[in-house]
Amino acid sequence: MNNIIDFYEFRRHRKIKKFLRFAVLIGVTIIFCVFTYELIASEIHHPTEYPTYSEVLRLTPNN
């Protein structure tokens, strides 16, 4: 009896495999999106020090 194939068991494993493949695909997609967001966000450099008012006046051209 051990050599008889249980088709229900095969179907269940196939469903579990499909679900796991789907879950891994979603996980990889989310990780990729977060990684690209971090790369884009790290490219936007905000100034750590804003120039003082006198520096701004000095840098603007005189009319």
N, C-alpha and C positions, 0 to 999 in steps of 0.2 A: 504493500500500500504506500510505501514511502516514495516510490518512483512515479506515482500518479501526480500530474501537474494540477495544481489548484488555480483555476483561471480567475477566480474572485480575488485571490491573493495577488496575482499579476496585475489585475485592474487597479487594485488599491495602491500597489507600489507605483504604478504608472501615474496615478493621480497625485501621489505624494511627490514624485519626481517633477511633475509639471508645476506643482505649487512651489517647490523649493527653487526650481529654475526661475520662476516668475519673481519670487522674493529676492533672489540674488540679483536678478536684472534690475529690479527697483532699487535695491541697495547700492549697486554700482552706479546707477544713474544719479541717485541723490548725492553720493560721495563726489562724483564728477562735477555736479552742479555747484556744490559747496566749494570745491577746489577752484573752479573757474571764478566763482564770486570772490573768493579770497584773493586770487591773482589780480582781478580787476580792481578790487577795493584797495589793495596795497599799492597800486599804481597811482592812485589819487593821493597826492601828498598835500596835506593841509599845512599851512605855515605854522611853525611852533611859536614864532615871535612875530608879532605885527610891528611894522615900523611906527616910530613915534610921529607926532604931528609935525615937528620941526623937520624931520627927515623927509616927510611927504612934501612939505613946502619947498624944501631944497631941491627935490627931484623933479618937481613940476616945472615946465618951461615958463619963463616970464613972458607975459603978453604986453 
